[in-house]
Amino acid sequence: MAYGEVIIRFDEVSFSYGPYIPILREVDFTVRQGSKITLMGQNGAGKSTIFQLIVKALEPESGVVHVADNITIAMARQVIPTAQMDITVQEFFEQCFAEKVYNIDPKIDAVLEVVNLPVNHKRVIRSFSGGQRARLLLASALIQNPDVLLLDEPTNNLDAAGIAHLTMFLKEYDKTCIVISHDAEFLNSFTQGVLYLDAFTHKAEQYIGDYSDVVEQISVRIEKENRKNAQLAKEIIENKERANFFAQKGGKMRLVAKKMRQRAEEAEESKVEVRKEDKAIRPFLIPSQSDLTGEILRISSFTVIKNHKPQVKKVSISLRKNQHLLLQGPNGIGKTTLLESLALGATKGANIAPGVLVGYYRQDFATLNMEDTVYHSLEKGIEGLAEERLRQVASGFLIGHDVMKKTIGSLSEGQKGLVMFARLVLQRPGLLILDEPTNHMNFRHLPVIASALNKYEGAMILVSHVPEFVQQIRIDEVLDLEK
């Protein structure tokens, strides 16, 4: 396959999840051999659906997805399925191939070196941290040595070293790569073009340039659309007023009035539907418990994993109302394990004051029941919650009437994150525990989320590998698990 030759083409492809949830409408685009493309769009716009259509896991309702003959495709998923949690590393990689691969161990070692994760092949998947699992997912695609590499949020859960390692690999990668990500710095380092999915029109637009170039182009376009609409709205009002004036004159003036009305109708038809998904979630606050006094959380010791062995470390951390703690450390050291044990009240070296309600944002959304509807998930366990309040909060997170009826499992990862934030607003927790809350989030939402966390008045523990996000939040204390 020659460099620059078209290897994937969508011809008027349409796809819906059921009769009321359109995702793609007559989408057209091409992907050329050797190109590096970012797939961009609002949460739920259909980015992951595009990947599923490319690998033939989904079939379009109409139109055709053309993939060149003899092209191999591998996709790095966002999460490891539950069914694979109890298998070994070797078994995990063996399942990447349709046929048995003999002498697979050297291939595994080579690909684990690429993702900077040298581990024993007999280790069970469940024992890895979120960041380490992200590296395994990436490695599972790379080991297939595909012509086309599909990466779905590959930087989620990766620490700075992991992101730097992946960035260097993609810069040197000489095959085709399509990436879904909201990490602007990461994308700008290697992207040559952007495929933008418009969640309102359900169309796809192709741009040349990196992520920041396209964000600027889209902003300029929206500004032009708004200016054009404002001018047309002025013309419509003027023509209608003239039409009414001439109509009252009677006689031949009625013909003039008719022309004025026609002009008003033409201007109305010329108005551009400004894309609705380009607005961010509404500014919000996470209310804290009103009766918080004294010490909310004390941590005297915690366990870290070093050289695959647990080590107990002594510390003196005390959190009161309006105090924010940042938890740091490399992938695999035990950050997620510590947060989970704190949320469950199972940490030996930690004590949460009686009566303190804990709000827990878990990075893999395991605290959500995938079978629940969004509405049921939001109301669950919250006493005295008025339906009007629930719907008002949900709408601020772009969770409308149609989304309310969906199951959690049918949502995109970004939409699940928005449900989690809506639930935290409704819970009014006294202690907020957040594990990578920006994973999967549309870049437009991040300043709004940072502002809300900055203003949170309860006690808060945050884990995030995104420095630009953390810099926007007031942090009172930092606990580095490695140091």
C-alpha positions as CSV (number, residue, x, y, z in Angstrom):
1,M,0.0,0.0,0.0
2,A,1.6,3.3,-1.2
3,Y,2.1,6.2,1.2
4,G,-0.7,8.7,0.8
5,E,-3.1,6.3,-0.8
6,V,-6.7,6.2,0.5
7,I,-7.2,3.1,2.7
8,I,-10.4,4.0,4.6
9,R,-13.4,5.8,3.1
10,F,-16.8,6.6,4.5
11,D,-19.5,7.1,1.8
12,E,-22.7,8.7,3.1
13,V,-22.6,6.5,6.3
14,S,-25.6,6.8,8.7
15,F,-25.9,5.1,12.0
16,S,-28.4,5.3,15.0
17,Y,-28.8,3.5,18.3
18,G,-32.4,2.7,18.1
19,P,-35.0,4.9,16.3
20,Y,-34.6,8.0,18.5
21,I,-30.8,8.3,19.0
22,P,-29.1,9.3,15.7
23,I,-25.3,9.3,15.8
24,L,-24.1,9.7,12.2
25,R,-26.0,11.1,9.2
26,E,-24.6,10.7,5.7
27,V,-21.0,11.0,6.9
28,D,-18.2,11.3,4.3
29,F,-14.4,11.3,4.9
30,T,-11.2,9.6,3.8
31,V,-8.1,8.3,5.6
32,R,-4.8,8.0,3.8
33,Q,-1.9,5.7,4.4
34,G,0.6,7.1,6.8
35,S,-1.6,9.9,8.1
36,K,-2.0,10.7,11.8
37,I,-5.6,12.0,12.5
38,T,-7.4,13.2,15.6
39,L,-11.1,12.3,16.0
40,M,-12.7,15.2,17.8
41,G,-16.2,16.0,19.0
42,Q,-18.5,16.4,22.0
43,N,-19.0,13.5,24.4
44,G,-21.5,11.2,22.7
45,A,-21.0,12.6,19.2
46,G,-20.0,9.2,17.9
47,K,-16.2,9.0,18.0
48,S,-16.1,5.5,19.4
49,T,-18.9,4.5,17.0
50,I,-16.6,5.5,14.1
51,F,-14.0,3.1,15.4
52,Q,-16.5,0.3,15.8
53,L,-17.7,0.8,12.2
54,I,-14.1,0.8,10.9
55,V,-13.3,-2.6,12.6
56,K,-16.7,-4.0,11.4
57,A,-18.0,-4.5,15.0
58,L,-21.0,-2.3,13.9
59,E,-22.7,-2.1,10.5
60,P,-24.0,1.2,9.1
61,E,-27.7,1.6,8.5
62,S,-27.0,3.1,5.1
63,G,-23.9,4.1,3.1
64,V,-20.7,2.1,2.9
65,V,-17.5,1.9,4.9
66,H,-14.7,1.0,2.5
67,V,-11.5,-0.5,3.9
68,A,-8.7,-1.3,1.4
69,D,-8.0,-5.0,0.8
70,N,-5.3,-6.7,3.0
71,I,-5.3,-3.8,5.5
72,T,-4.9,-4.9,9.1
73,I,-6.5,-2.8,11.9
74,A,-6.0,-2.9,15.6
75,M,-7.8,-0.9,18.2
76,A,-6.6,-0.1,21.7
77,R,-9.8,0.1,23.8
78,Q,-10.5,2.4,26.8
79,V,-11.0,-0.3,29.4
80,I,-10.2,-4.0,29.8
81,P,-13.4,-6.1,29.9
82,T,-14.4,-7.7,33.2
83,A,-14.1,-11.2,31.6
84,Q,-10.3,-10.6,31.1
85,M,-9.5,-9.4,34.6
86,D,-8.5,-12.8,36.0
87,I,-6.3,-14.0,33.1
88,T,-2.5,-13.6,32.9
89,V,-0.5,-11.1,30.9
90,Q,0.5,-13.9,28.5
91,E,-3.2,-15.0,28.0
92,F,-4.2,-11.4,27.5
93,F,-1.8,-11.0,24.6
94,E,-2.6,-14.4,23.1
95,Q,-6.3,-13.3,22.8
96,C,-5.2,-10.5,20.5
97,F,-4.7,-13.0,17.7
98,A,-7.3,-15.2,15.9
99,E,-4.7,-18.0,15.6
100,K,-2.2,-19.4,18.0
101,V,1.1,-17.5,17.9
102,Y,4.1,-19.7,18.8
103,N,7.0,-18.2,20.8
104,I,4.9,-15.2,21.7
105,D,7.0,-14.3,24.8
106,P,9.7,-12.3,22.9
107,K,6.9,-10.3,21.1
108,I,5.3,-9.5,24.5
109,D,8.6,-8.4,25.9
110,A,9.3,-6.1,22.9
111,V,5.8,-4.5,23.1
112,L,6.0,-4.0,26.9
113,E,9.3,-2.3,26.5
114,V,7.6,0.2,24.0
115,V,5.0,1.1,26.6
116,N,7.6,1.1,29.4
117,L,5.9,-1.7,31.5
118,P,8.3,-4.7,32.0
119,V,6.3,-7.3,34.0
120,N,6.1,-11.0,34.6
121,H,4.0,-12.7,31.9
122,K,2.3,-14.8,34.6
123,R,0.9,-11.8,36.5
124,V,-2.9,-11.4,36.6
125,I,-4.5,-8.4,34.9
126,R,-6.6,-7.5,38.0
127,S,-3.4,-6.8,39.9
128,F,-2.4,-3.8,37.7
129,S,-3.3,-0.2,38.4
130,G,-5.5,1.9,36.1
131,G,-2.4,3.5,34.4
132,Q,-0.7,0.1,34.0
133,R,-3.9,-1.3,32.4
134,A,-3.9,1.7,30.0
135,R,-0.4,0.6,28.9
136,L,-1.5,-3.0,28.5
137,L,-4.4,-1.9,26.3
138,L,-2.0,0.1,24.1
139,A,0.4,-2.8,23.9
140,S,-2.4,-5.2,22.9
141,A,-2.9,-3.1,19.8
142,L,0.8,-2.6,19.0
143,I,1.7,-6.3,19.3
144,Q,-0.5,-6.9,16.2
145,N,1.7,-4.6,14.2
146,P,-1.3,-3.3,12.2
147,D,-1.4,-1.1,9.2
148,V,-4.0,1.1,11.0
149,L,-3.7,1.8,14.7
150,L,-6.9,3.1,16.4
151,L,-6.3,4.6,19.9
152,D,-9.3,5.5,22.1
153,E,-8.2,7.9,24.9
154,P,-4.7,6.4,25.2
155,T,-3.4,8.9,27.7
156,N,-6.2,8.3,30.2
157,N,-4.7,7.1,33.5
158,L,-1.1,7.5,32.2
159,D,1.4,9.4,34.3
160,A,3.8,12.0,32.8
161,A,6.4,9.4,32.0
162,G,3.8,7.2,30.3
163,I,2.5,10.0,28.1
164,A,6.0,11.1,27.1
165,H,6.9,7.5,26.2
166,L,3.7,7.2,24.0
167,T,4.2,10.6,22.4
168,M,7.7,9.7,21.3
169,F,6.5,6.4,19.9
170,L,3.7,8.0,17.8
171,K,6.1,10.7,16.5
172,E,8.3,8.0,15.1
173,Y,5.4,5.7,14.0
174,D,5.4,5.4,10.2
175,K,2.0,3.8,9.8
176,T,-1.6,5.2,9.9
177,C,-2.9,6.2,13.3
178,I,-6.3,7.6,14.3
179,V,-6.6,8.9,17.9
180,I,-9.5,9.9,20.1
181,S,-8.2,12.1,22.9
182,H,-8.9,15.4,24.8
183,D,-5.3,16.0,25.7
184,A,-4.4,19.0,23.6
185,E,-0.6,19.0,24.3
186,F,-0.4,15.3,23.4
187,L,-2.4,15.7,20.2
188,N,-0.5,18.7,19.0
189,S,2.8,16.8,19.2
190,F,2.0,14.5,16.3
191,T,-1.4,15.2,14.7
192,Q,-1.6,16.2,11.0
193,G,-5.3,16.5,10.6
194,V,-8.6,16.5,12.5
195,L,-11.9,14.8,11.8
196,Y,-14.5,16.7,13.7
197,L,-17.9,15.1,14.5
198,D,-20.7,17.6,15.0
199,A,-23.2,16.2,17.6
200,F,-26.0,18.5,16.4
201,T,-25.9,17.8,12.6
202,H,-24.4,14.3,13.0
203,K,-22.0,15.2,10.2
204,A,-18.2,14.9,10.0
205,E,-15.9,17.8,8.9
206,Q,-12.3,17.2,7.9
207,Y,-9.6,19.8,8.8
208,I,-5.8,20.1,8.1
209,G,-3.7,21.1,11.0
210,D,-3.2,20.1,14.7
211,Y,-5.7,20.1,17.5
212,S,-5.2,23.7,18.5
213,D,-5.4,24.9,14.9
214,V,-8.8,23.3,14.5
215,V,-10.2,24.5,17.8
216,E,-9.3,28.0,16.6
217,Q,-10.8,27.4,13.2
218,I,-14.1,26.2,14.7
219,S,-14.2,29.2,17.1
220,V,-13.8,31.6,14.2
221,R,-16.5,29.8,12.2
222,I,-19.0,30.0,15.1
223,E,-18.3,33.7,15.6
224,K,-19.0,34.2,11.8
225,E,-22.2,32.2,12.1
226,N,-23.4,34.2,15.0
227,R,-22.6,37.5,13.3
228,K,-24.4,36.4,10.1
229,N,-27.4,35.3,12.1
230,A,-27.5,38.6,14.0
231,Q,-27.4,40.5,10.6
232,L,-30.2,38.3,9.2
233,A,-32.3,38.7,12.3
234,K,-32.0,42.5,11.9
235,E,-33.1,42.3,8.2
236,I,-36.0,40.0,9.1
237,I,-37.4,42.5,11.6
238,E,-36.9,45.4,9.2
239,N,-38.7,43.6,6.3
240,K,-41.6,42.5,8.5
241,E,-42.1,46.1,9.8
242,R,-42.0,47.4,6.3
243,A,-44.4,44.7,5.1
244,N,-46.9,45.7,7.8
245,F,-46.5,49.4,7.0
246,F,-47.2,48.9,3.2
247,A,-50.0,46.4,3.8
248,Q,-51.9,49.1,5.7
249,K,-51.7,51.5,2.7
250,G,-53.7,49.2,0.5
251,G,-53.8,49.1,-3.3
252,K,-50.5,48.6,-5.1
253,M,-48.7,48.9,-1.8
254,R,-49.8,45.4,-1.0
255,L,-47.5,44.0,-3.7
256,V,-44.6,45.8,-2.0
257,A,-45.7,44.3,1.3
258,K,-45.7,40.9,-0.2
259,K,-42.1,41.3,-1.5
260,M,-41.0,42.5,2.0
261,R,-42.5,39.3,3.5
262,Q,-40.7,37.1,0.9
263,R,-37.4,38.8,1.8
264,A,-38.1,38.2,5.5
265,E,-38.8,34.5,4.7
266,E,-35.6,34.2,2.6
267,A,-33.5,35.7,5.3
268,E,-35.1,33.3,7.8
269,E,-34.1,30.3,5.6
270,S,-30.6,31.6,5.3
271,K,-30.0,31.6,9.1
272,V,-27.3,29.1,10.1
273,E,-28.0,26.6,12.9
274,V,-25.1,27.3,15.2
275,R,-23.8,24.1,16.6
276,K,-25.2,23.4,20.0
277,E,-22.5,21.1,21.2
278,D,-19.9,23.8,21.2
279,K,-21.2,25.1,24.5
280,A,-19.7,23.7,27.6
281,I,-21.5,22.4,30.6
282,R,-23.0,25.1,32.7
283,P,-21.0,26.5,35.7
284,F,-21.9,24.5,38.8
285,L,-21.0,24.1,42.5
286,I,-20.8,20.9,44.4
287,P,-22.5,21.8,47.7
288,S,-20.9,20.3,50.9
289,Q,-22.6,19.1,54.0
290,S,-23.7,22.1,56.1
291,D,-22.9,20.6,59.5
292,L,-19.2,20.0,59.0
293,T,-17.0,20.9,62.0
294,G,-13.5,19.9,63.1
295,E,-11.4,17.3,61.5
296,I,-13.0,15.4,58.6
297,L,-10.2,13.0,57.7
298,R,-7.0,12.0,59.3
299,I,-4.4,9.8,57.6
300,S,-1.6,8.4,59.7
301,S,-0.3,5.7,57.4
302,F,-0.8,4.3,53.9
303,T,0.5,1.4,51.8
304,V,2.4,1.8,48.5
305,I,3.6,-0.8,46.0
306,K,7.3,-0.8,45.3
307,N,9.1,-3.6,43.3
308,H,5.7,-5.4,43.4
309,K,5.8,-5.5,47.2
310,P,3.6,-3.5,49.6
311,Q,5.3,-1.0,51.9
312,V,3.6,0.9,54.8
313,K,4.6,4.5,55.2
314,K,3.9,6.8,58.1
315,V,2.4,10.3,57.5
316,S,0.4,12.9,59.3
317,I,-2.4,14.4,57.2
318,S,-5.4,16.2,58.6
319,L,-8.2,17.5,56.4
320,R,-10.8,19.9,57.6
321,K,-13.5,21.9,55.9
322,N,-12.3,23.8,52.8
323,Q,-9.0,21.9,52.6
324,H,-7.8,20.3,49.3
325,L,-5.2,17.5,49.1
326,L,-3.4,16.5,45.9
327,L,-2.3,12.8,45.8
328,Q,0.7,12.2,43.5
329,G,2.9,9.3,42.3
330,P,3.7,7.2,39.3
331,N,1.4,4.5,37.8
332,G,1.3,1.4,39.9
333,I,2.3,2.9,43.2
334,G,-1.2,2.5,44.7
335,K,-3.1,5.8,44.3
336,T,-6.3,4.3,43.1
337,T,-6.2,1.5,45.7
338,L,-5.7,4.1,48.5
339,L,-8.6,6.3,47.2
340,E,-10.9,3.2,47.0
341,S,-10.1,2.1,50.5
342,L,-10.7,5.6,51.8
343,A,-14.0,5.7,50.1
344,L,-15.0,2.4,51.5
345,G,-13.7,3.3,55.0
346,A,-11.3,0.3,54.8
347,T,-7.9,2.0,55.3
348,K,-6.3,1.0,58.6
349,G,-4.2,4.2,58.8
350,A,-7.1,6.5,58.1
351,N,-10.2,7.7,59.9
352,I,-13.2,9.6,58.5
353,A,-15.2,11.5,61.1
354,P,-18.7,10.0,61.9
355,G,-21.5,11.3,59.8
356,V,-19.4,12.6,56.9
357,L,-20.9,11.7,53.5
358,V,-18.2,10.6,51.0
359,G,-18.6,11.5,47.3
360,Y,-16.4,9.2,45.2
361,Y,-15.6,9.8,41.5
362,R,-14.0,6.5,40.5
363,Q,-12.0,6.5,37.2
364,D,-13.5,3.3,35.9
365,F,-17.1,4.2,36.8
366,A,-17.5,1.0,38.8
367,T,-19.7,2.8,41.3
368,L,-22.3,3.1,38.6
369,N,-24.7,0.2,37.8
370,M,-24.5,-0.2,34.0
371,E,-28.0,-1.5,33.9
372,D,-29.6,1.5,35.6
373,T,-31.2,4.3,33.6
374,V,-29.5,7.6,34.0
375,Y,-32.5,8.9,35.8
376,H,-32.5,6.0,38.3
377,S,-28.7,6.4,38.8
378,L,-29.0,10.0,39.7
379,E,-31.8,9.6,42.2
380,K,-30.5,6.4,43.8
381,G,-29.7,6.7,47.5
382,I,-30.5,10.4,47.8
383,E,-33.5,11.0,50.1
384,G,-35.9,13.8,49.7
385,L,-34.7,14.7,46.2
386,A,-37.3,16.6,44.1
387,E,-37.6,15.5,40.5
388,E,-37.5,19.2,39.4
389,R,-34.1,19.6,41.1
390,L,-32.8,16.4,39.6
391,R,-33.7,17.4,36.1
392,Q,-32.4,20.9,36.6
393,V,-29.0,19.7,37.7
394,A,-28.8,17.0,35.0
395,S,-29.6,19.6,32.2
396,G,-26.6,21.6,33.3
397,F,-24.4,18.6,32.5
398,L,-26.0,18.3,29.0
399,I,-28.1,15.4,30.2
400,G,-31.4,16.0,28.5
401,H,-34.7,14.1,28.5
402,D,-33.6,11.6,25.9
403,V,-30.3,10.8,27.7
404,M,-32.2,10.3,31.0
405,K,-34.0,7.3,29.5
406,K,-30.7,5.6,28.4
407,T,-28.9,3.0,30.5
408,I,-25.5,3.9,31.9
409,G,-23.9,1.2,29.9
410,S,-25.1,2.7,26.6
411,L,-23.4,6.1,27.3
412,S,-20.0,7.2,26.1
413,E,-17.3,7.3,28.7
414,G,-17.4,11.2,28.7
415,Q,-21.2,11.1,29.4
416,K,-20.7,8.7,32.3
417,G,-18.3,11.2,33.7
418,L,-20.9,13.9,33.5
419,V,-23.4,11.7,35.2
420,M,-20.9,11.2,38.0
421,F,-20.5,15.0,38.5
422,A,-24.2,15.5,38.4
423,R,-24.6,12.9,41.1
424,L,-21.9,14.6,43.3
425,V,-23.8,17.9,43.0
426,L,-27.0,16.1,44.2
427,Q,-25.3,14.2,47.0
428,R,-23.8,17.2,48.8
429,P,-20.8,15.3,50.2
430,G,-18.6,16.4,53.1
431,L,-15.5,14.6,51.7
432,L,-14.9,14.5,47.9
433,I,-12.6,11.8,46.5
434,L,-11.7,12.3,42.9
435,D,-9.7,9.8,40.8
436,E,-8.7,11.2,37.4
437,P,-12.0,13.2,36.9
438,T,-10.9,14.7,33.6
439,N,-10.5,11.4,31.8
440,H,-12.7,11.3,28.7
441,M,-13.9,14.9,29.2
442,N,-14.5,17.3,26.3
443,F,-11.8,20.0,26.5
444,R,-14.6,22.7,26.8
445,H,-15.8,21.2,30.1
446,L,-12.4,21.3,31.9
447,P,-12.3,25.0,33.0
448,V,-15.9,24.7,34.3
449,I,-15.0,21.5,36.3
450,A,-11.8,23.1,37.6
451,S,-13.7,26.2,38.8
452,A,-16.2,24.0,40.6
453,L,-13.5,22.0,42.4
454,N,-11.7,25.2,43.3
455,K,-14.8,26.5,45.1
456,Y,-15.7,23.3,46.8
457,E,-15.9,24.0,50.6
458,G,-15.7,20.5,52.0
459,A,-12.5,18.4,52.3
460,M,-11.2,17.1,49.0
461,I,-8.6,14.5,47.8
462,L,-7.7,14.7,44.1
463,V,-5.6,12.5,41.8
464,S,-4.9,13.9,38.3
465,H,-2.0,13.5,35.8
466,V,-3.1,16.7,34.0
467,P,-0.9,19.6,35.2
468,E,-2.9,22.2,33.3
469,F,-6.0,21.1,35.1
470,V,-4.5,20.9,38.6
471,Q,-3.0,24.4,38.2
472,Q,-6.5,25.8,38.1
473,I,-7.5,24.4,41.4
474,R,-6.6,25.6,44.9
475,I,-4.4,22.8,46.5
476,D,-3.5,23.2,50.2
477,E,-1.3,20.1,50.6
478,V,0.4,17.6,48.3
479,L,1.1,14.0,49.3
480,D,3.6,12.3,47.0
481,L,3.3,8.5,47.6
482,E,6.7,7.9,46.0
483,K,8.7,10.4,48.1
